[in-house]
Amino acid sequence: MRELPPPLPPESRTVGQLVAETIRAYGNHFWQALVLGLPIAAVTQISLGHGPNAQTLVLFAFSPVVAAAYLRAVNVLHGARPTVGSYLVAVLVFAPVPFLTRLAILPAVAWLALIGLAPVVAAVERLSFRASLERGRRLGLADYVHALGSLATLVIVVVICELTLIALLRSQGDAGQRIAHLLADLFVTPLLYLGGALLYVDQAARAVRSRPDAALHPSVDADAAGRSDPQVES
């Protein structure tokens, strides 16, 4: 049996490898990451049976909880404890997403690819509110195609997995629609948060490659190019 080739370093990692590493990270931290699925699961349970306007408002109301889940994913992968500043940045970044999704999923993904790393920056690098937003934007633009492609692919993977799981659960007869959606959201949506937190490693490495004098936080510096796993804490 042929051995798989070694993974590419973060600065040249492909979208497919990022998704694979996200799944690996989820498996390595399954019980810690499982709680990340609760916010979207709650949103779905409240929104089922309601129209698009109500669904948008429910998701917006849960923005603070979604922001907290994202920072929890950052803590799981990077060992960075959330701060008040990082939480405020996360809430600000996610607040427009419910309204952007009313247009289509792509505008919301494009927004998060541009500025969605700012909460990770605030938590990991301990920058100020304004500096975190600016640094997050620079990281998003370091390789915007990679950031956009990675997040879009993660969304596609999550949607396909959820639809498949929901279909399987509903076909058994014992699981109703609500239970099917609950389990699907709970077990699959953590990939979105973990993928976003892991994308920080790729974009930070790409920023250094394009600008050698750019500062790289220690959590994504030495040995990062030789690793297949993100640096994490148990």
Backbone bond lengths (Angstrom), bond angles and torsions (degrees), N, CA, C in turn:
res aa  C-N    CA-C-N  psi(-1)  N-CA   C-N-CA  omega(-1)  CA-C   N-CA-C  phi
1 M - - - 1.465 - - 1.516 109.13 -
2 R 1.331 116.74 129.39 1.456 120.39 -177.22 1.522 110.48 -75.48
3 E 1.346 114.64 139.44 1.455 119.15 177.68 1.523 109.53 -75.31
4 L 1.332 115.04 146.78 1.448 120.05 176.47 1.521 109.45 -70.38
5 P 1.314 118.12 146.21 1.460 120.18 177.60 1.523 110.27 -66.16
6 P 1.321 117.62 152.37 1.461 119.62 179.65 1.520 110.94 -62.88
7 P 1.318 117.39 147.36 1.466 119.69 -178.80 1.521 110.95 -66.57
8 L 1.313 115.77 150.72 1.452 120.72 177.15 1.527 109.91 -72.05
9 P 1.332 117.24 152.24 1.468 120.02 176.21 1.519 110.46 -66.63
10 P 1.336 118.19 160.92 1.472 120.63 -176.03 1.517 114.34 -54.97
11 E 1.340 117.85 -35.68 1.461 119.17 -176.63 1.521 113.47 -69.19
12 S 1.338 117.20 -14.42 1.468 120.04 178.07 1.525 111.48 -130.44
13 R 1.317 117.32 15.44 1.454 121.51 -179.33 1.524 110.29 -66.70
14 T 1.314 116.73 138.20 1.455 121.51 -179.40 1.524 110.44 -82.70
15 V 1.337 115.15 167.74 1.448 120.65 177.39 1.523 110.68 -59.87
16 G 1.346 116.56 -43.17 1.460 120.37 -179.97 1.514 112.21 -61.22
17 Q 1.332 116.72 -39.44 1.461 119.50 179.12 1.519 111.47 -69.47
18 L 1.325 116.69 -35.79 1.458 118.58 177.11 1.527 110.21 -61.91
19 V 1.328 116.89 -44.31 1.462 120.53 178.53 1.529 110.22 -62.30
20 A 1.330 116.59 -42.31 1.469 120.36 179.13 1.524 111.23 -62.74
21 E 1.344 116.99 -42.18 1.458 120.57 179.46 1.531 111.23 -68.74
22 T 1.335 116.41 -31.34 1.458 119.71 175.75 1.523 110.72 -65.10
23 I 1.318 116.24 -44.28 1.465 120.67 177.67 1.522 110.40 -63.81
24 R 1.337 116.67 -40.17 1.468 120.23 177.82 1.533 110.75 -62.46
25 A 1.332 115.97 -43.71 1.460 119.77 179.53 1.528 111.11 -63.76
26 Y 1.321 116.76 -38.07 1.463 120.50 177.33 1.523 110.40 -62.56
27 G 1.317 116.15 -43.85 1.463 119.45 178.71 1.522 112.55 -64.59
28 N 1.321 116.54 -37.23 1.467 120.28 -179.27 1.525 112.69 -72.41
29 H 1.316 116.93 -22.74 1.470 121.17 -176.85 1.531 110.06 -130.67
30 F 1.315 115.45 42.61 1.461 120.14 -170.82 1.521 112.78 -56.87
31 W 1.320 117.58 -51.57 1.461 119.57 -174.11 1.520 111.57 -70.61
32 Q 1.328 116.85 -32.96 1.455 119.29 176.11 1.520 111.53 -69.16
33 A 1.332 116.53 -35.41 1.460 121.16 -175.25 1.523 112.82 -85.82
34 L 1.316 118.08 -19.26 1.461 120.50 -174.17 1.527 111.83 -59.49
35 V 1.325 116.66 -35.23 1.468 120.64 -178.64 1.526 111.44 -63.79
36 L 1.327 117.22 -20.23 1.457 120.34 -179.29 1.534 112.26 -64.60
37 G 1.307 117.19 -21.59 1.457 120.27 -179.39 1.518 114.11 -79.24
38 L 1.334 117.74 -9.79 1.463 120.31 -174.98 1.534 114.31 -64.56
39 P 1.358 119.62 -42.86 1.477 117.70 -177.36 1.519 113.98 -59.23
40 I 1.337 118.00 -50.24 1.458 120.05 -179.08 1.525 110.42 -67.79
41 A 1.325 117.07 -33.58 1.465 119.41 176.60 1.526 110.25 -61.57
42 A 1.329 116.58 -41.75 1.465 120.16 178.91 1.521 110.78 -66.50
43 V 1.332 116.83 -41.93 1.458 121.21 178.33 1.524 110.32 -58.48
44 T 1.323 116.32 -45.39 1.467 120.37 -178.69 1.518 111.15 -64.20
45 Q 1.326 117.31 -42.79 1.465 120.40 -178.03 1.526 110.99 -63.61
46 I 1.323 116.56 -38.36 1.465 119.57 179.89 1.528 110.86 -74.71
47 S 1.331 116.76 -34.01 1.467 121.49 -172.91 1.517 114.25 -83.57
48 L 1.330 117.55 -21.08 1.459 119.83 -176.43 1.527 111.02 -56.19
49 G 1.323 114.94 130.48 1.457 120.01 178.71 1.510 114.55 88.94
50 H 1.340 117.17 -4.72 1.459 120.97 179.74 1.528 110.24 -105.21
51 G 1.321 116.29 165.12 1.450 122.19 -178.73 1.517 112.69 -79.73
52 P 1.341 116.59 175.15 1.475 121.40 -177.61 1.525 113.71 -58.46
53 N 1.336 118.45 -38.58 1.462 120.61 -179.21 1.525 111.17 -62.49
54 A 1.316 115.84 -45.80 1.466 119.83 179.08 1.519 110.89 -65.38
55 Q 1.323 117.54 -40.31 1.465 120.94 178.89 1.525 111.44 -61.89
56 T 1.331 115.66 -40.05 1.467 119.68 178.73 1.523 111.13 -64.69
57 L 1.317 116.38 -43.66 1.463 119.92 -179.32 1.521 111.80 -66.76
58 V 1.316 116.99 -37.58 1.467 119.82 178.24 1.529 110.31 -64.31
59 L 1.336 116.66 -44.82 1.454 120.07 178.98 1.526 111.01 -63.12
60 F 1.324 116.43 -39.83 1.466 120.17 177.62 1.525 110.45 -63.77
61 A 1.324 117.11 -41.61 1.466 120.45 179.48 1.518 111.83 -62.77
62 F 1.333 116.45 -28.32 1.457 120.69 179.97 1.532 112.66 -90.98
63 S 1.327 117.50 6.45 1.464 120.30 -179.96 1.528 112.89 -53.73
64 P 1.339 119.56 -43.76 1.466 118.79 178.69 1.528 113.47 -61.89
65 V 1.334 116.47 -33.37 1.465 119.94 179.88 1.528 110.33 -74.20
66 V 1.333 116.51 -40.28 1.462 120.57 176.66 1.529 110.07 -62.46
67 A 1.331 116.71 -40.88 1.462 121.13 177.78 1.529 110.73 -60.38
68 A 1.314 117.01 -42.17 1.457 120.93 178.72 1.526 111.28 -64.60
69 A 1.330 116.96 -37.96 1.465 120.28 178.50 1.529 111.19 -65.57
70 Y 1.315 116.39 -39.17 1.471 120.33 177.96 1.525 110.70 -61.56
71 L 1.327 116.46 -44.53 1.464 119.74 179.43 1.527 111.18 -68.24
72 R 1.317 117.12 -28.94 1.464 119.94 174.18 1.524 110.30 -65.22
73 A 1.322 117.03 -39.95 1.461 120.58 176.53 1.522 110.71 -63.20
74 V 1.322 117.14 -39.18 1.468 121.26 176.86 1.524 109.97 -62.55
75 N 1.304 116.62 -40.28 1.463 120.80 178.38 1.523 111.62 -65.29
76 V 1.335 116.92 -40.49 1.464 121.34 -179.98 1.527 110.92 -64.20
77 L 1.336 117.33 -43.92 1.463 120.67 -174.61 1.520 113.55 -85.47
78 H 1.329 117.22 -36.17 1.464 120.12 -172.49 1.525 113.70 -113.96
79 G 1.331 117.05 -4.40 1.455 119.49 179.24 1.509 113.89 69.23
80 A 1.324 118.32 17.32 1.468 122.29 -177.60 1.524 109.45 -94.55
81 R 1.307 116.04 120.85 1.455 119.81 179.48 1.529 110.11 -75.58
82 P 1.338 117.70 136.17 1.469 120.21 179.54 1.524 111.30 -63.16
83 T 1.303 115.94 148.71 1.462 123.12 174.25 1.523 108.18 -118.89
84 V 1.319 115.33 169.00 1.463 119.37 176.85 1.521 109.84 -60.59
85 G 1.332 116.43 -41.77 1.460 120.46 179.56 1.521 112.43 -62.38
86 S 1.333 116.56 -44.59 1.470 119.33 -179.60 1.524 110.86 -65.71
87 Y 1.325 117.03 -33.78 1.467 119.96 178.24 1.524 110.99 -67.72
88 L 1.316 117.08 -42.52 1.461 120.21 178.48 1.523 111.20 -63.90
89 V 1.329 116.36 -39.26 1.463 120.11 176.63 1.520 110.04 -62.85
90 A 1.329 117.38 -43.98 1.465 121.19 -179.17 1.523 111.55 -62.66
91 V 1.324 117.10 -41.40 1.468 120.51 178.96 1.526 110.29 -63.83
92 L 1.338 116.29 -44.18 1.460 120.10 179.86 1.523 111.49 -62.93
93 V 1.316 116.77 -41.07 1.464 120.71 -177.95 1.526 111.16 -66.88
94 F 1.320 117.35 -40.05 1.465 119.29 -175.50 1.521 113.19 -84.04
95 A 1.328 118.69 -21.44 1.467 121.24 -173.74 1.532 113.82 -53.74
96 P 1.349 120.68 -40.10 1.474 119.29 -179.62 1.527 113.96 -75.14
97 V 1.332 117.97 -15.68 1.464 120.74 -171.99 1.520 112.94 -59.18
98 P 1.345 120.76 -44.75 1.469 119.03 -179.76 1.525 113.08 -58.08
99 F 1.322 116.98 -35.62 1.464 120.24 -178.59 1.532 111.08 -79.41
100 L 1.320 116.91 -33.06 1.460 119.71 176.64 1.523 111.35 -67.33
101 T 1.324 116.59 -33.86 1.462 119.45 179.45 1.522 112.10 -68.68
102 R 1.326 117.74 -19.52 1.459 119.66 175.05 1.521 110.68 -65.28
103 L 1.344 116.68 -31.09 1.463 120.51 176.87 1.519 109.99 -74.21
104 A 1.331 114.50 -53.04 1.468 122.96 178.18 1.518 106.59 -179.36
105 I 1.310 116.13 166.91 1.455 119.63 179.50 1.526 111.17 -68.66
106 L 1.339 116.58 -36.08 1.464 119.96 -173.94 1.525 113.62 -59.89
107 P 1.343 120.58 -44.04 1.469 118.43 177.57 1.525 113.18 -58.56
108 A 1.324 117.24 -38.04 1.458 120.19 178.18 1.520 110.85 -66.39
109 V 1.329 117.15 -41.70 1.464 120.71 178.40 1.525 110.13 -65.84
110 A 1.340 116.77 -39.92 1.465 120.68 179.27 1.528 110.84 -62.89
111 W 1.318 117.24 -39.93 1.462 121.75 177.50 1.526 111.19 -63.55
112 L 1.319 116.88 -45.86 1.463 120.35 -179.28 1.525 111.53 -68.38
113 A 1.335 117.72 -33.19 1.461 120.09 176.23 1.514 110.98 -65.56
114 L 1.329 116.63 -31.60 1.463 120.90 -178.44 1.520 112.33 -78.56
115 I 1.330 117.13 -44.05 1.462 120.20 -169.85 1.529 113.23 -126.85
116 G 1.325 116.84 -1.97 1.459 120.37 -172.69 1.511 115.82 -68.77
117 L 1.330 118.34 -12.02 1.469 120.42 178.18 1.528 112.44 -86.83
118 A 1.325 117.59 -6.89 1.460 120.57 -178.96 1.532 113.08 -58.43
119 P 1.357 120.24 -42.15 1.461 118.92 177.05 1.529 112.94 -62.81
120 V 1.331 116.56 -35.65 1.469 119.74 177.81 1.524 109.55 -65.52
121 V 1.315 116.43 -42.92 1.462 121.44 177.63 1.524 110.47 -59.14
122 A 1.334 116.57 -46.07 1.462 120.64 -178.71 1.518 111.75 -61.64
123 A 1.344 116.72 -38.60 1.462 120.45 -178.46 1.520 112.41 -77.62
124 V 1.337 116.78 -43.47 1.470 120.79 -173.89 1.530 111.60 -81.93
125 E 1.316 116.80 -45.02 1.458 120.68 -173.66 1.522 113.50 -95.36
126 R 1.327 116.21 -6.99 1.461 121.63 175.78 1.526 112.29 57.07
127 L 1.325 116.65 43.28 1.449 120.98 177.46 1.528 109.95 -88.22
128 S 1.318 115.83 167.85 1.453 120.86 178.00 1.514 110.26 -71.02
129 F 1.322 115.87 171.52 1.462 121.42 -178.16 1.525 110.75 -57.08
130 R 1.316 116.53 -53.95 1.466 120.39 -177.49 1.519 111.63 -67.17
131 A 1.340 116.45 -41.65 1.467 119.99 -179.39 1.522 111.25 -65.28
132 S 1.324 117.59 -33.74 1.467 121.03 178.68 1.518 111.02 -66.53
133 L 1.323 116.81 -41.55 1.465 120.20 178.11 1.524 111.10 -63.74
134 E 1.338 116.16 -42.38 1.461 119.67 -179.67 1.524 111.16 -68.14
135 R 1.326 116.86 -44.14 1.466 120.68 178.76 1.534 110.70 -65.15
136 G 1.339 116.74 -39.37 1.459 119.86 177.55 1.511 112.13 -62.61
137 R 1.336 116.61 -39.84 1.461 120.11 177.43 1.527 110.86 -65.07
138 R 1.328 116.97 -41.31 1.472 119.98 179.62 1.520 110.48 -64.44
139 L 1.327 117.11 -39.99 1.459 119.42 178.28 1.527 110.98 -66.57
140 G 1.319 117.01 -38.99 1.447 119.39 177.67 1.516 112.26 -61.41
141 L 1.324 116.21 -37.11 1.459 121.20 -178.81 1.525 112.80 -85.02
142 A 1.333 117.75 -8.81 1.465 120.00 179.99 1.523 110.67 -58.01
143 D 1.319 117.12 -37.54 1.468 123.35 171.21 1.518 105.81 -154.86
144 Y 1.332 114.75 78.98 1.461 119.93 -172.86 1.526 112.12 -63.17
145 V 1.314 116.89 -34.26 1.461 120.35 179.18 1.528 110.03 -61.97
146 H 1.332 116.62 -42.15 1.466 120.44 178.94 1.528 110.52 -66.24
147 A 1.329 116.63 -43.57 1.463 120.03 -179.62 1.524 111.03 -63.39
148 L 1.328 116.23 -46.60 1.458 120.17 -179.65 1.523 111.13 -65.78
149 G 1.319 116.90 -44.94 1.456 120.55 179.78 1.519 112.55 -63.36
150 S 1.339 116.42 -38.98 1.463 120.54 -179.35 1.525 111.23 -65.58
151 L 1.337 116.53 -48.79 1.459 119.53 -179.02 1.526 111.54 -66.97
152 A 1.332 117.00 -39.47 1.457 119.83 178.38 1.528 110.96 -63.26
153 T 1.331 115.99 -40.78 1.467 119.67 179.31 1.520 111.09 -66.39
154 L 1.326 117.13 -40.14 1.460 120.58 177.35 1.523 110.78 -61.65
155 V 1.329 116.66 -41.59 1.468 120.22 178.25 1.524 110.27 -62.74
156 I 1.317 117.27 -43.95 1.466 120.82 179.31 1.526 110.87 -62.25
157 V 1.324 116.77 -44.48 1.464 121.08 179.33 1.525 110.62 -60.92
158 V 1.328 116.23 -45.05 1.466 120.52 -178.77 1.528 110.39 -64.54
159 V 1.329 117.71 -44.18 1.471 120.92 -179.16 1.528 110.75 -62.92
160 I 1.327 116.72 -45.09 1.471 119.79 179.98 1.522 110.87 -63.68
161 C 1.330 116.22 -44.50 1.474 119.79 179.63 1.525 111.08 -63.05
162 E 1.330 116.79 -41.74 1.460 119.96 -179.90 1.526 111.37 -65.04
163 L 1.321 116.75 -46.18 1.464 119.54 -179.59 1.526 111.34 -62.26
164 T 1.331 115.58 -39.95 1.470 119.44 178.53 1.520 111.04 -65.11
165 L 1.332 115.98 -45.79 1.462 119.91 -179.05 1.522 111.33 -65.06
166 I 1.328 116.71 -41.24 1.465 120.40 178.74 1.533 110.69 -62.24
167 A 1.340 116.40 -43.14 1.462 120.28 179.02 1.527 111.10 -62.06
168 L 1.326 116.61 -41.71 1.464 120.38 179.75 1.524 111.52 -65.61
169 L 1.322 116.54 -43.45 1.452 120.39 -177.65 1.523 111.23 -67.78
170 R 1.328 116.66 -40.84 1.462 119.66 -178.65 1.520 111.41 -70.58
171 S 1.343 117.05 -26.50 1.463 119.82 -178.96 1.522 112.34 -73.22
172 Q 1.332 117.00 -15.34 1.464 119.72 -178.71 1.527 112.37 -78.54
173 G 1.309 116.13 -20.23 1.456 119.20 176.99 1.512 113.53 89.19
174 D 1.335 118.68 -31.75 1.461 121.77 -177.66 1.532 111.59 -81.34
175 A 1.302 116.31 -26.49 1.461 120.13 -177.18 1.511 109.13 -98.51
176 G 1.316 116.04 123.03 1.454 120.37 177.27 1.522 110.91 -79.31
177 Q 1.318 115.04 179.75 1.454 120.78 -177.72 1.525 111.55 -61.30
178 R 1.316 117.09 -42.63 1.464 119.63 -177.25 1.529 111.59 -66.64
179 I 1.312 116.22 -42.17 1.463 119.50 179.76 1.519 110.46 -66.25
180 A 1.327 116.51 -38.78 1.457 120.54 179.08 1.528 110.68 -62.04
181 H 1.330 116.66 -45.96 1.465 120.20 178.69 1.531 111.04 -66.49
182 L 1.317 116.26 -38.98 1.467 120.32 -179.23 1.524 111.23 -60.29
183 L 1.318 116.78 -49.60 1.463 120.48 -178.24 1.527 111.44 -67.70
184 A 1.327 116.43 -38.00 1.458 119.92 179.33 1.526 110.87 -63.69
185 D 1.327 116.77 -47.17 1.469 120.62 178.94 1.524 111.18 -63.48
186 L 1.314 115.85 -42.98 1.456 120.61 -175.05 1.525 112.15 -63.52
187 F 1.331 116.80 -41.53 1.459 120.28 -173.25 1.531 114.02 -91.32
188 V 1.322 118.33 -20.11 1.468 119.58 -172.34 1.522 113.28 -106.53
189 T 1.331 118.55 -39.84 1.465 119.69 -174.00 1.532 115.14 -64.18
190 P 1.345 120.84 -20.92 1.472 117.91 174.95 1.525 113.58 -55.45
191 L 1.330 117.83 -24.73 1.465 120.22 179.08 1.521 111.66 -60.23
192 L 1.326 117.90 -33.06 1.458 120.80 -179.03 1.527 111.19 -65.26
193 Y 1.325 116.73 -45.45 1.459 120.20 -179.21 1.536 111.08 -67.91
194 L 1.318 115.91 -45.29 1.460 120.10 -178.61 1.531 110.87 -65.08
195 G 1.330 116.35 -39.70 1.462 119.83 178.09 1.503 112.17 -62.91
196 G 1.343 116.63 -40.84 1.462 119.88 177.16 1.517 112.25 -63.88
197 A 1.329 116.12 -41.18 1.465 119.43 178.60 1.520 111.86 -66.67
198 L 1.324 117.06 -36.64 1.465 120.92 179.57 1.523 111.28 -73.71
199 L 1.321 117.92 -30.93 1.464 121.35 178.87 1.524 111.02 -59.86
200 Y 1.322 116.63 -28.79 1.470 120.98 177.20 1.525 111.18 -55.29
201 V 1.327 116.77 -40.38 1.462 120.92 -179.81 1.526 110.61 -62.20
202 D 1.327 115.93 -45.79 1.467 120.77 -179.65 1.524 111.76 -63.07
203 Q 1.320 115.96 -48.16 1.456 119.65 -174.90 1.530 111.78 -70.65
204 A 1.327 117.58 -34.85 1.466 120.04 176.66 1.519 110.51 -64.90
205 A 1.335 116.36 -40.83 1.465 119.93 178.20 1.528 110.60 -66.36
206 R 1.320 117.31 -38.05 1.457 120.77 178.42 1.524 111.33 -68.39
207 A 1.326 117.16 -34.29 1.457 120.22 177.56 1.521 110.99 -64.59
208 V 1.330 116.34 -38.97 1.461 120.32 178.50 1.525 110.15 -68.29
209 R 1.334 116.49 -39.22 1.466 120.15 -179.62 1.519 111.25 -63.25
210 S 1.344 115.68 -39.77 1.460 118.83 -178.66 1.516 112.81 -81.59
211 R 1.330 116.14 -21.31 1.464 120.83 179.14 1.517 107.78 -140.15
212 P 1.307 119.87 90.78 1.462 123.38 -172.30 1.519 114.36 -56.08
213 D 1.340 117.82 -25.78 1.454 118.99 -178.02 1.520 112.87 -87.74
214 A 1.349 116.54 1.57 1.463 119.63 179.90 1.517 109.99 -70.99
215 A 1.328 115.34 141.23 1.459 120.07 -179.28 1.518 109.97 -75.19
216 L 1.324 115.89 138.60 1.465 121.64 176.73 1.504 108.06 -121.48
217 H 1.309 116.48 125.92 1.457 119.81 -177.70 1.525 110.24 -63.77
218 P 1.344 118.24 143.76 1.470 121.19 -177.79 1.515 114.48 -54.02
219 S 1.348 118.57 -29.25 1.467 119.88 -176.60 1.519 112.56 -68.10
220 V 1.334 117.73 -15.58 1.459 119.72 178.48 1.518 111.53 -124.58
221 D 1.331 116.53 16.33 1.450 119.45 -176.51 1.512 110.94 -96.34
222 A 1.313 118.78 -109.91 1.453 123.29 -168.85 1.516 112.63 -49.40
223 D 1.317 115.84 135.27 1.460 125.32 177.84 1.519 113.45 73.74
224 A 1.356 118.58 -5.27 1.471 118.99 -176.98 1.516 111.10 -61.75
225 A 1.348 117.19 -35.36 1.459 119.49 -177.35 1.509 112.56 -69.86
226 G 1.321 117.28 -20.94 1.449 118.93 -177.96 1.499 114.17 -99.60
227 R 1.329 116.25 5.49 1.458 119.94 -177.19 1.506 111.28 -101.05
228 S 1.338 114.98 149.50 1.459 119.30 169.77 1.514 110.01 -99.10
229 D 1.343 117.15 -20.15 1.459 121.17 179.57 1.510 109.50 -103.54
230 P 1.349 117.86 151.67 1.452 120.16 170.89 1.507 108.98 -69.20
231 Q 1.320 116.96 154.18 1.441 119.95 175.52 1.512 107.82 -72.80
232 V 1.301 116.59 124.42 1.454 121.00 -173.79 1.499 108.44 -138.52
233 E 1.320 113.44 166.33 1.457 121.30 173.04 1.497 108.53 -117.60
234 S 1.275 116.13 144.13 1.455 119.39 178.84 1.527 109.35 -75.14
